Amino acid sequence: MPLYNCSSACLWSPLFPSLRHKKSHPQFPATVIQRNKHSPRSIFKAKSSLSHSTKTNNASTQGLHFLQEITTLCEESKSLNKALSLLQENLHNADFKEATGVLLQACGHEKDIEIGKRIHELVSESTQFSNDFIINTRLITMYSLCGFPLDSRRVFDSLKTRNLFQWNALVSGFTKNELYTDVLSIFVELLSDTELKPDNFTFPCVIKACGGIADVGFGSGVHGMAAKMGLIGDVFVSNALIAMYGKCAFVEEMVKLFEVMPERNLVSWNSIICGFSENGFSCESFDLLIKMMGCEEGFIPDVVTVVTVLPVCAGEGNVDLGILVHGLAVKLGLTRELMVNNALVDMYAKCGFLSEAQILFDKNNNKNVVSWNTIIGAFSMAGDVCGTFDLLRKMQMKEEEMKPNEVTVLNVLTSCSEKSELLSLKELHGYSLRHGFDNDELVANAFVVAYAKCGSEISAENVFHGMDSRTVSSWNALICGYAQKGDHLKALDYFLQMTHSDLEPDLFSIGSLILACTHLKSLRRGKEIHGFVMRNGLEGDSFTGISLLSLYMHCEKSSSARVLFDEMEDKSLVSWNTMIAGYSQNKLPVEAIVLFRRMFSIGVQPCEISIVSILSACSQLSALRLGKETHCYALKAILTNDAFVACSIIDMYAKCGCLEQSQRVFDRLKDKDVTSWNAIIGGHGIHGYGKEAIELFEKMLALGHKPDTFTFVGILTACNHAGLVENGLKYFSQMQKLHAVKPKLEHYACVVDMLGRAGKLDDAFKLIIEMPEEADAGIWSSLLRSCRTYGALKMGEKVAKTLLELEPDKAENYVLVSNIYAGSEKWDDVRMMRQRMKERGLRKEAGCSWIELGGNIHSFVVGDSMLPEWEEIRGMWGRLEEQISKIGYKPYTEAVLHELEEEEKVNILRGHSEKLAISFGLLKTTKDLTLRVCKNLRICVDCHNAAKLISKVAEREIVVRDNKRFHHFRDGVCSCGDYW
């Protein structure tokens, strides 16, 4: 550190560039300035060269003895009182001035403001030293170092005359205390009120202040001024400019300046590496690190380099690079540095290596509060609530003697999100109240969110209403807490209250509110928010745009979402995924596939979410070829290790009719979790292989996996389609008793359908009546379908009445009721139902089948004679009908529920969409290829009978997937055993 020697005086300040560069200041002789390269403690050691020649040898010896004693006491931080007493006893000593400087410097270093103030009083009472510019400069620096910049300003303002040293000391002090706006004001004051010129100590502090408040305009002006004064060549000025441009995200300017620097030091490299890392250029950061180590100067990374690069590894989740940096730090002996150790703990934790982070933490014998906050934050982020609170308690144990601060509390609060943690949360709140942490706005807001998440609405509101002043962030905390907890109505209510309190919502408020509207499917509110976003010019925010896409998709307004998506200038992968997933979830698989292909064609690489969404679309269409291509891409991109991708592949093959391939993918999984078991059990279920599904379920239990809600949907579906009623009822009974899984509506729906298919209509009806919650329309329509199958008109009419009350605007329900009347030949009632449909503007969904050939989907609608291949298809069906009639086929005209002649009914049966799809498939494929046909409705009895016989005469396997299950037709037999 620099020392200034004049008239037996010692002046030190980090603001004096002339000292730092061994240059003379215009107002001081060059011979009195030197640079100190000793350790921090050496700044308190007096040098013999610092003293003027003495009058006598005796006086010289006494002065030196006094100064050395003061210096020794200053080195012992707990002896500053003794040093002050000694100073007071030697007011007239020749070295009093230099000793005062040494003691003030020690006060600043130890942040001992009380001793510093007493020295100030002592100096003020002295007529000789009260206006001494060196001592007053020391006082300015001391107050700043102790965190009292306003007192620095008072000392500065009391000076009769001021030189650049004092201006620099003031600017430096305010910069160190992060009063950046004040720094710029002082700088302007220096330029406008004095004739002094800022130097290469002034500029770095001012430039740092510009970076601190991201004022690149002011910073550019300072850059221009430094250039005009010829100070750009100064390495400290250039380093400060590089750091400033990096903080302001002006990466291009930062790079240009770095490239033209005539001289670079380690700080220069650290500054640009930091600039790249802060702006998301992680690869460039590592490239620069390598260049730095390989350049001619051969700079060796220091603590700053390592703690700059490690957060980049953490942010990228790149533990391999983190390990390399760790190894480098070990070789350079930097791991003993506390900052490096803390950064390593943070890196390993954020990369998911919590045990390694804890090992490093435990080995650290010099922990500070940052060390504890880092490991507590790591456990909290990992969701280990018990571990988080255990660490908090250990932190406060006597052997550690470490006091938590606001950051500690904030880190712990992140882990509190369940009702079970409410007691611990209240304990933490009590601690915060006792230590005054609740006065911090961030802490108070975090408690609001935590209480809301833990289900204590009263406590959340009490904290909120207890705030002295509520900012937008405070309202956001409450709104966000309720939105994340799932109480979306409360979130909306508080948003309205916030707007009435004359506070403008910010992007965070908008995000929470859109989330609430999305879950509530409140399209009207969502549109109002969208309007607010557009009026305030916020549509450019990517997060807001993606949230709006999600809102419209959840409200089944895919066309509105598409308009918004097409208007986006910068489409991120997340926005593409939102659209593709939205199309898939809204049963628009063709649109999902088209958009996926477009995304891929412009070079946007799919991720795990993209693959899961497109596999779902393939499953809906039974698009096997595209599903296989997607599977291949996932293998090449190493995405199949993701559990969700793997399960989606299993599900895709099962729903495309390739159960064998689905089983092979499942068998190859190294780690089979409950989700993968659910996928394979569900796959067997929809194919009607009930016994195989039961075997898989029992094997899953034997391996120790705990079944969940989806597992029981799969096994009950399997029992339903296979007619294994007793097994199904057994598993339904075991759900809550043995596995603690509470039956939901979907489970009751499976059991009602299973009983109805088996003809146990009274049992099915009884189960509906005894259900703990009201049955939905799906359950009632399932029972009505069974009534139609078994001709139970009386019960059917009763069920129909309830169904039409629940869903009066759904065409399918009227068709079901009409069919049950038609089955009993009650044609007047049939006409009445059709009239009611007409009055409501409802139309029956037309039967549609499709087949995938060569990667293209070919669709067929019942009775569609406008097809280009119609004549070929009709000819093929004529030949097939002739062949299958010879082995027993007779048109099942009861499947035509219209009051028509038999011949007319036969003609209608010939135009059924699945017959058209099968005929087309036989025309366009070779004999060894399995035909895979999908239908949007349930396959009728006549088509089922025909498909069985066609598989025999054509010697082809035919797989038909209707809206309930799969049918595998082979050699005249169906896998369902005619039970469907």
Solvent accessible surface area in square Angstrom, and as a share of the most:
residue,aa,sasa,rsa
1,M,82,0.36
2,P,13,0.08
3,L,4,0.02
4,Y,2,0.01
5,N,21,0.11
6,C,46,0.28
7,S,60,0.39
8,S,17,0.11
9,A,0,0.00
10,C,4,0.03
11,L,0,0.00
12,W,18,0.06
13,S,1,0.00
14,P,33,0.21
15,L,3,0.01
16,F,2,0.01
17,P,1,0.01
18,S,9,0.06
19,L,0,0.00
20,R,59,0.22
21,H,40,0.18
22,K,130,0.55
23,K,115,0.49
24,S,53,0.34
25,H,10,0.04
26,P,129,0.81
27,Q,89,0.39
28,F,25,0.11
29,P,79,0.50
30,A,64,0.50
31,T,131,0.76
32,V,30,0.17
33,I,20,0.10
34,Q,73,0.32
35,R,103,0.38
36,N,10,0.05
37,K,157,0.67
38,H,110,0.49
39,S,68,0.44
40,P,83,0.52
41,R,92,0.34
42,S,8,0.05
43,I,5,0.03
44,F,0,0.00
45,K,103,0.44
46,A,24,0.19
47,K,66,0.28
48,S,93,0.60
49,S,83,0.53
50,L,6,0.03
51,S,40,0.26
52,H,103,0.46
53,S,113,0.73
54,T,64,0.37
55,K,198,0.84
56,T,77,0.45
57,N,134,0.69
58,N,99,0.51
59,A,46,0.35
60,S,38,0.25
61,T,90,0.52
62,Q,105,0.46
63,G,3,0.03
64,L,68,0.34
65,H,116,0.52
66,F,8,0.03
67,L,1,0.00
68,Q,93,0.41
69,E,70,0.31
70,I,0,0.00
71,T,8,0.05
72,T,71,0.41
73,L,27,0.13
74,C,0,0.00
75,E,51,0.23
76,E,92,0.41
77,S,46,0.30
78,K,200,0.85
79,S,12,0.08
80,L,4,0.02
81,N,88,0.45
82,K,136,0.58
83,A,0,0.00
84,L,1,0.01
85,S,52,0.34
86,L,29,0.14
87,L,0,0.00
88,Q,74,0.33
89,E,132,0.59
90,N,36,0.19
91,L,77,0.38
92,H,182,0.81
93,N,33,0.17
94,A,86,0.67
95,D,11,0.06
96,F,4,0.02
97,K,29,0.12
98,E,0,0.00
99,A,0,0.00
100,T,0,0.00
101,G,1,0.01
102,V,3,0.02
103,L,0,0.00
104,L,1,0.01
105,Q,8,0.03
106,A,0,0.00
107,C,0,0.00
108,G,1,0.01
109,H,87,0.39
110,E,59,0.27
111,K,131,0.55
112,D,43,0.22
113,I,25,0.13
114,E,111,0.50
115,I,6,0.03
116,G,0,0.00
117,K,75,0.32
118,R,113,0.41
119,I,0,0.00
120,H,47,0.21
121,E,107,0.48
122,L,26,0.13
123,V,2,0.01
124,S,64,0.41
125,E,139,0.62
126,S,28,0.18
127,T,139,0.81
128,Q,137,0.61
129,F,20,0.08
130,S,34,0.22
131,N,88,0.45
132,D,24,0.13
133,F,64,0.27
134,I,5,0.03
135,I,1,0.00
136,N,7,0.04
137,T,0,0.00
138,R,5,0.02
139,L,1,0.00
140,I,0,0.00
141,T,12,0.07
142,M,2,0.01
143,Y,8,0.03
144,S,5,0.03
145,L,38,0.19
146,C,15,0.09
147,G,41,0.39
148,F,82,0.34
149,P,16,0.10
150,L,114,0.57
151,D,27,0.14
152,S,0,0.00
153,R,54,0.20
154,R,150,0.55
155,V,4,0.02
156,F,0,0.00
157,D,72,0.37
158,S,79,0.51
159,L,14,0.07
160,K,169,0.72
161,T,115,0.67
162,R,92,0.34
163,N,19,0.10
164,L,7,0.03
165,F,2,0.01
166,Q,1,0.00
167,W,4,0.02
168,N,2,0.01
169,A,3,0.02
170,L,0,0.00
171,V,0,0.00
172,S,7,0.04
173,G,2,0.02
174,F,8,0.03
175,T,6,0.04
176,K,94,0.40
177,N,41,0.21
178,E,119,0.54
179,L,60,0.30
180,Y,35,0.13
181,T,89,0.51
182,D,61,0.32
183,V,0,0.00
184,L,13,0.07
185,S,65,0.42
186,I,5,0.03
187,F,2,0.01
188,V,75,0.43
189,E,50,0.23
190,L,0,0.00
191,L,67,0.33
192,S,83,0.53
193,D,104,0.54
194,T,42,0.24
195,E,173,0.77
196,L,40,0.20
197,K,150,0.64
198,P,5,0.03
199,D,25,0.13
200,N,10,0.05
201,F,3,0.01
202,T,0,0.00
203,F,0,0.00
204,P,20,0.12
205,C,19,0.11
206,V,0,0.00
207,I,0,0.00
208,K,110,0.47
209,A,0,0.00
210,C,0,0.00
211,G,7,0.07
212,G,39,0.38
213,I,71,0.36
214,A,64,0.50
215,D,51,0.26
216,V,33,0.19
217,G,55,0.52
218,F,63,0.26
219,G,0,0.00
220,S,52,0.33
221,G,45,0.43
222,V,3,0.02
223,H,42,0.19
224,G,31,0.30
225,M,59,0.27
226,A,0,0.00
227,A,53,0.41
228,K,184,0.78
229,M,68,0.30
230,G,61,0.58
231,L,34,0.17
232,I,35,0.18
233,G,40,0.39
234,D,15,0.08
235,V,9,0.05
236,F,43,0.18
237,V,0,0.00
238,S,1,0.01
239,N,8,0.04
240,A,15,0.12
241,L,0,0.00
242,I,0,0.00
243,A,41,0.32
244,M,2,0.01
245,Y,10,0.04
246,G,2,0.02
247,K,114,0.48
248,C,16,0.09
249,A,65,0.51
250,F,84,0.35
251,V,26,0.15
252,E,117,0.53
253,E,67,0.30
254,M,0,0.00
255,V,41,0.24
256,K,116,0.49
257,L,11,0.06
258,F,12,0.05
259,E,114,0.51
260,V,107,0.62
261,M,14,0.06
262,P,107,0.67
263,E,102,0.46
264,R,73,0.27
265,N,38,0.19
266,L,36,0.18
267,V,81,0.46
268,S,0,0.00
269,W,14,0.05
270,N,8,0.04
271,S,15,0.10
272,I,2,0.01
273,I,0,0.00
274,C,41,0.25
275,G,2,0.02
276,F,22,0.09
277,S,25,0.16
278,E,91,0.41
279,N,43,0.22
280,G,60,0.57
281,F,82,0.34
282,S,15,0.09
283,C,95,0.57
284,E,69,0.31
285,S,0,0.00
286,F,20,0.08
287,D,75,0.39
288,L,19,0.09
289,L,14,0.07
290,I,120,0.61
291,K,128,0.54
292,M,0,0.00
293,M,79,0.35
294,G,65,0.62
295,C,32,0.19
296,E,181,0.81
297,E,112,0.50
298,G,35,0.34
299,F,39,0.16
300,I,112,0.57
301,P,5,0.03
302,D,45,0.23
303,V,29,0.17
304,V,75,0.43
305,T,1,0.01
306,V,2,0.01
307,V,28,0.16
308,T,17,0.10
309,V,1,0.00
310,L,0,0.00
311,P,67,0.42
312,V,12,0.07
313,C,0,0.00
314,A,8,0.06
315,G,69,0.67
316,E,107,0.48
317,G,42,0.41
318,N,52,0.27
319,V,24,0.14
320,D,100,0.52
321,L,53,0.26
322,G,0,0.00
323,I,89,0.45
324,L,124,0.62
325,V,7,0.04
326,H,35,0.16
327,G,32,0.31
328,L,36,0.18
329,A,0,0.00
330,V,86,0.49
331,K,177,0.75
332,L,60,0.30
333,G,21,0.20
334,L,24,0.12
335,T,35,0.21
336,R,200,0.73
337,E,82,0.37
338,L,38,0.19
339,M,115,0.51
340,V,0,0.00
341,N,17,0.09
342,N,12,0.06
343,A,16,0.12
344,L,0,0.00
345,V,4,0.02
346,D,38,0.20
347,M,0,0.00
348,Y,16,0.06
349,A,10,0.08
350,K,105,0.45
351,C,21,0.12
352,G,64,0.61
353,F,81,0.34
354,L,42,0.21
355,S,70,0.45
356,E,67,0.30
357,A,0,0.00
358,Q,58,0.26
359,I,94,0.48
360,L,26,0.13
361,F,7,0.03
362,D,85,0.44
363,K,144,0.61
364,N,12,0.06
365,N,151,0.78
366,N,102,0.52
367,K,41,0.17
368,N,50,0.26
369,V,37,0.21
370,V,77,0.44
371,S,2,0.02
372,W,7,0.02
373,N,12,0.06
374,T,26,0.15
375,I,0,0.00
376,I,0,0.00
377,G,18,0.18
378,A,4,0.03
379,F,18,0.08
380,S,5,0.04
381,M,110,0.49
382,A,66,0.52
383,G,52,0.50
384,D,56,0.29
385,V,28,0.16
386,C,101,0.61
387,G,13,0.13
388,T,0,0.00
389,F,9,0.04
390,D,68,0.35
391,L,10,0.05
392,L,13,0.06
393,R,110,0.40
394,K,103,0.44
395,M,0,0.00
396,Q,75,0.33
397,M,90,0.40
398,K,178,0.76
399,E,128,0.57
400,E,58,0.26
401,E,144,0.65
402,M,39,0.17
403,K,172,0.73
404,P,7,0.05
405,N,43,0.22
406,E,62,0.28
407,V,76,0.44
408,T,0,0.00
409,V,1,0.00
410,L,48,0.24
411,N,36,0.18
412,V,0,0.00
413,L,7,0.04
414,T,93,0.54
415,S,6,0.04
416,C,1,0.01
417,S,46,0.30
418,E,102,0.46
419,K,150,0.64
420,S,101,0.65
421,E,21,0.09
422,L,44,0.22
423,L,147,0.73
424,S,29,0.19
425,L,0,0.00
426,K,96,0.41
427,E,98,0.44
428,L,4,0.02
429,H,30,0.13
430,G,21,0.20
431,Y,30,0.11
432,S,0,0.00
433,L,97,0.48
434,R,173,0.63
435,H,94,0.42
436,G,31,0.30
437,F,22,0.09
438,D,45,0.23
439,N,128,0.66
440,D,49,0.26
441,E,76,0.34
442,L,116,0.58
443,V,0,0.00
444,A,8,0.06
445,N,13,0.07
446,A,23,0.18
447,F,1,0.00
448,V,0,0.00
449,V,31,0.18
450,A,3,0.02
451,Y,6,0.02
452,A,0,0.00
453,K,62,0.26
454,C,1,0.00
455,G,25,0.24
456,S,18,0.12
457,E,51,0.23
458,I,133,0.68
459,S,21,0.14
460,A,0,0.00
461,E,38,0.17
462,N,95,0.49
463,V,22,0.13
464,F,1,0.00
465,H,104,0.46
466,G,60,0.57
467,M,25,0.11
468,D,153,0.79
469,S,83,0.54
470,R,91,0.33
471,T,53,0.31
472,V,31,0.18
473,S,56,0.36
474,S,0,0.00
475,W,19,0.07
476,N,6,0.03
477,A,7,0.05
478,L,0,0.00
479,I,0,0.00
480,C,9,0.06
481,G,0,0.00
482,Y,0,0.00
483,A,3,0.02
484,Q,99,0.44
485,K,76,0.32
486,G,41,0.40
487,D,37,0.19
488,H,19,0.09
489,L,126,0.63
490,K,61,0.26
491,A,0,0.00
492,L,17,0.08
493,D,65,0.34
494,Y,12,0.05
495,F,24,0.10
496,L,63,0.31
497,Q,73,0.33
498,M,0,0.00
499,T,50,0.29
500,H,148,0.66
501,S,52,0.34
502,D,136,0.70
503,L,50,0.25
504,E,123,0.55
505,P,13,0.08
506,D,59,0.31
507,L,69,0.35
508,F,116,0.48
509,S,0,0.00
510,I,1,0.00
511,G,9,0.08
512,S,10,0.06
513,L,2,0.01
514,I,1,0.01
515,L,66,0.33
516,A,0,0.00
517,C,0,0.00
518,T,8,0.05
519,H,108,0.48
520,L,64,0.32
521,K,119,0.50
522,S,27,0.17
523,L,39,0.20
524,R,155,0.57
525,R,66,0.24
526,G,0,0.00
527,K,109,0.46
528,E,83,0.37
529,I,11,0.06
530,H,28,0.12
531,G,21,0.20
532,F,40,0.17
533,V,0,0.00
534,M,111,0.50
535,R,180,0.66
536,N,73,0.38
537,G,53,0.51
538,L,43,0.21
539,E,90,0.40
540,G,74,0.71
541,D,43,0.22
542,S,72,0.47
543,F,129,0.54
544,T,0,0.00
545,G,4,0.04
546,I,29,0.15
547,S,17,0.11
548,L,1,0.00
549,L,0,0.00
550,S,32,0.21
551,L,0,0.00
552,Y,12,0.04
553,M,8,0.04
554,H,77,0.34
555,C,18,0.11
556,E,125,0.56
557,K,86,0.36
558,S,20,0.13
559,S,80,0.52
560,S,40,0.26
561,A,0,0.00
562,R,63,0.23
563,V,90,0.52
564,L,20,0.10
565,F,0,0.00
566,D,70,0.37
567,E,117,0.53
568,M,33,0.15
569,E,169,0.76
570,D,127,0.66
571,K,55,0.23
572,S,47,0.30
573,L,55,0.27
574,V,85,0.49
575,S,1,0.01
576,W,2,0.01
577,N,9,0.05
578,T,23,0.13
579,M,0,0.00
580,I,0,0.00
581,A,18,0.14
582,G,3,0.03
583,Y,10,0.04
584,S,4,0.03
585,Q,127,0.56
586,N,34,0.18
587,K,148,0.63
588,L,57,0.28
589,P,17,0.11
590,V,80,0.46
591,E,68,0.30
592,A,0,0.00
593,I,12,0.06
594,V,88,0.51
595,L,2,0.01
596,F,19,0.08
597,R,122,0.44
598,R,97,0.36
599,M,0,0.00
600,F,88,0.37
601,S,88,0.57
602,I,106,0.54
603,G,49,0.47
604,V,35,0.20
605,Q,111,0.49
606,P,9,0.06
607,C,29,0.17
608,E,65,0.29
609,I,106,0.54
610,S,0,0.00
611,I,0,0.00
612,V,46,0.26
613,S,8,0.05
614,I,0,0.00
615,L,1,0.01
616,S,44,0.28
617,A,0,0.00
618,C,0,0.00
619,S,5,0.03
620,Q,38,0.17
621,L,15,0.08
622,S,8,0.05
623,A,3,0.02
624,L,22,0.11
625,R,123,0.45
626,L,15,0.08
627,G,0,0.00
628,K,95,0.40
629,E,88,0.39
630,T,5,0.03
631,H,21,0.09
632,C,68,0.41
633,Y,47,0.18
634,A,0,0.00
635,L,100,0.50
636,K,171,0.72
637,A,41,0.32
638,I,128,0.65
639,L,21,0.10
640,T,31,0.18
641,N,128,0.66
642,D,45,0.23
643,A,49,0.38
644,F,139,0.58
645,V,0,0.00
646,A,5,0.04
647,C,13,0.08
648,S,20,0.13
649,I,1,0.01
650,I,0,0.00
651,D,42,0.22
652,M,0,0.00
653,Y,7,0.03
654,A,1,0.00
655,K,62,0.26
656,C,1,0.01
657,G,3,0.03
658,C,15,0.09
659,L,12,0.06
660,E,113,0.51
661,Q,39,0.17
662,S,0,0.00
663,Q,47,0.21
664,R,114,0.42
665,V,15,0.09
666,F,5,0.02
667,D,83,0.43
668,R,172,0.63
669,L,35,0.18
670,K,198,0.84
671,D,129,0.67
672,K,56,0.24
673,D,58,0.30
674,V,33,0.19
675,T,59,0.34
676,S,2,0.01
677,W,3,0.01
678,N,19,0.10
679,A,17,0.13
680,I,0,0.00
681,I,0,0.00
682,G,21,0.20
683,G,3,0.03
684,H,16,0.07
685,G,0,0.00
686,I,36,0.18
687,H,0,0.00
688,G,11,0.10
689,Y,65,0.25
690,G,2,0.02
691,K,140,0.59
692,E,77,0.35
693,A,0,0.00
694,I,26,0.13
695,E,117,0.53
696,L,22,0.11
697,F,0,0.00
698,E,76,0.34
699,K,117,0.50
700,M,0,0.00
701,L,50,0.25
702,A,89,0.69
703,L,108,0.54
704,G,65,0.62
705,H,49,0.22
706,K,129,0.55
707,P,5,0.03
708,D,51,0.27
709,T,23,0.13
710,F,140,0.59
711,T,0,0.00
712,F,0,0.00
713,V,44,0.25
714,G,7,0.07
715,I,0,0.00
716,L,1,0.00
717,T,25,0.15
718,A,0,0.00
719,C,0,0.00
720,N,7,0.04
721,H,10,0.04
722,A,36,0.28
723,G,28,0.27
724,L,36,0.18
725,V,14,0.08
726,E,123,0.55
727,N,48,0.25
728,G,0,0.00
729,L,62,0.31
730,K,93,0.39
731,Y,3,0.01
732,F,33,0.14
733,S,53,0.34
734,Q,44,0.19
735,M,0,0.00
736,Q,101,0.45
737,K,165,0.70
738,L,122,0.61
739,H,26,0.11
740,A,83,0.64
741,V,15,0.09
742,K,135,0.57
743,P,18,0.11
744,K,100,0.42
745,L,49,0.24
746,E,75,0.34
747,H,0,0.00
748,Y,20,0.08
749,A,31,0.24
750,C,19,0.11
751,V,1,0.01
752,V,0,0.00
753,D,22,0.12
754,M,1,0.00
755,L,8,0.04
756,G,0,0.00
757,R,24,0.09
758,A,35,0.27
759,G,31,0.30
760,K,80,0.34
761,L,19,0.09
762,D,105,0.54
763,D,70,0.36
764,A,0,0.00
765,F,36,0.15
766,K,121,0.51
767,L,34,0.17
768,I,9,0.04
769,I,109,0.55
770,E,111,0.50
771,M,16,0.07
772,P,100,0.63
773,E,85,0.38
774,E,155,0.69
775,A,10,0.08
776,D,61,0.32
777,A,11,0.09
778,G,45,0.43
779,I,1,0.00
780,W,24,0.09
781,S,15,0.10
782,S,12,0.07
783,L,0,0.00
784,L,0,0.00
785,R,42,0.15
786,S,7,0.04
787,C,0,0.00
788,R,71,0.26
789,T,89,0.52
790,Y,109,0.41
791,G,53,0.51
792,A,27,0.21
793,L,40,0.20
794,K,179,0.76
795,M,38,0.17
796,G,0,0.00
797,E,68,0.31
798,K,126,0.53
799,V,0,0.00
800,A,6,0.05
801,K,139,0.59
802,T,41,0.24
803,L,0,0.00
804,L,16,0.08
805,E,122,0.55
806,L,85,0.42
807,E,59,0.26
808,P,46,0.29
809,D,94,0.49
810,K,90,0.38
811,A,16,0.13
812,E,82,0.37
813,N,3,0.01
814,Y,0,0.00
815,V,25,0.14
816,L,15,0.07
817,V,2,0.01
818,S,5,0.03
819,N,36,0.18
820,I,3,0.02
821,Y,20,0.08
822,A,5,0.04
823,G,45,0.43
824,S,48,0.31
825,E,128,0.57
826,K,76,0.32
827,W,49,0.17
828,D,106,0.55
829,D,35,0.18
830,V,1,0.00
831,R,126,0.46
832,M,90,0.40
833,M,6,0.02
834,R,92,0.34
835,Q,91,0.40
836,R,90,0.33
837,M,16,0.07
838,K,155,0.66
839,E,124,0.55
840,R,115,0.42
841,G,64,0.61
842,L,34,0.17
843,R,214,0.78
844,K,123,0.52
845,E,108,0.49
846,A,54,0.42
847,G,9,0.09
848,C,31,0.18
849,S,0,0.00
850,W,40,0.14
851,I,2,0.01
852,E,33,0.15
853,L,27,0.14
854,G,57,0.54
855,G,22,0.22
856,N,95,0.49
857,I,62,0.31
858,H,62,0.28
859,S,64,0.41
860,F,5,0.02
861,V,61,0.35
862,V,57,0.33
863,G,48,0.46
864,D,39,0.20
865,S,60,0.39
866,M,172,0.77
867,L,29,0.15
868,P,126,0.79
869,E,46,0.21
870,W,47,0.17
871,E,114,0.51
872,E,88,0.39
873,I,0,0.00
874,R,135,0.49
875,G,31,0.30
876,M,29,0.13
877,W,13,0.04
878,G,36,0.35
879,R,127,0.46
880,L,6,0.03
881,E,25,0.11
882,E,108,0.49
883,Q,83,0.37
884,I,0,0.00
885,S,55,0.36
886,K,157,0.67
887,I,77,0.39
888,G,57,0.54
889,Y,13,0.05
890,K,167,0.71
891,P,49,0.31
892,Y,80,0.30
893,T,21,0.12
894,E,115,0.51
895,A,28,0.21
896,V,9,0.05
897,L,26,0.13
898,H,73,0.33
899,E,102,0.46
900,L,69,0.35
901,E,124,0.56
902,E,103,0.46
903,E,107,0.48
904,E,82,0.37
905,K,28,0.12
906,V,20,0.11
907,N,79,0.40
908,I,67,0.34
909,L,2,0.01
910,R,90,0.33
911,G,9,0.09
912,H,26,0.12
913,S,1,0.01
914,E,1,0.01
915,K,4,0.02
916,L,4,0.02
917,A,0,0.00
918,I,6,0.03
919,S,0,0.00
920,F,6,0.03
921,G,0,0.00
922,L,22,0.11
923,L,53,0.26
924,K,102,0.43
925,T,23,0.14
926,T,94,0.55
927,K,130,0.55
928,D,129,0.67
929,L,89,0.44
930,T,35,0.20
931,L,1,0.01
932,R,63,0.23
933,V,2,0.01
934,C,5,0.03
935,K,18,0.08
936,N,37,0.19
937,L,50,0.25
938,R,69,0.25
939,I,5,0.03
940,C,25,0.15
941,V,57,0.33
942,D,0,0.00
943,C,3,0.02
944,H,1,0.00
945,N,47,0.24
946,A,1,0.01
947,A,1,0.00
948,K,32,0.13
949,L,33,0.16
950,I,1,0.00
951,S,2,0.01
952,K,104,0.44
953,V,42,0.24
954,A,21,0.16
955,E,124,0.56
956,R,18,0.07
957,E,46,0.21
958,I,0,0.00
959,V,2,0.01
960,V,0,0.00
961,R,48,0.17
962,D,4,0.02
963,N,79,0.40
964,K,74,0.31
965,R,4,0.01
966,F,4,0.02
967,H,0,0.00
968,H,13,0.06
969,F,0,0.00
970,R,129,0.47
971,D,100,0.52
972,G,19,0.19
973,V,100,0.57
974,C,5,0.03
975,S,42,0.27
976,C,12,0.07
977,G,59,0.56
978,D,80,0.42
979,Y,65,0.25
980,W,47,0.16
